């Protein structure tokens, strides 16, 4: 069972870092917001550090080629607000999964993941409030 939990943790660490990186690059290169991009980068780096010592145990269980979720099609996100929101949600959900499953094999990590999750919630709000004009769409449907 621990091997499967390591796979869950590895997949969610990757998913979380990827989602945070998408938001980070948007803030850095599209919105040119050094303050907010550095905050999201800090969350990404802090999340990575939590289980860095467990890297070998996690990656050894990785099975990217046979992962059943690999072939699930992605939804089309064509507008910037949809990309930002979807990737914040991706990171937050992954942090919640990391918080829960780390309790079973690395309990001390759970509280750290919770801190990063709440940091991501707060930063999502800060981005939304600062850029609410771009979050206005024709249909008012963001996510």
Secondary structure, DSSP 8 states (H G I E B T S, - for coil): -HHHHHHHHHHHHHHHHHHHHHHHHIIIIIS--HHHHHHHHHHHHHHHHHTGGGHHHHHTT--TTT-GGGG-------SHHHHHHHHHHHHHHHHHHHHHHHHHH-HHHHHHHHHHHHHHHHHHHHHHHHTTTTT--TT----
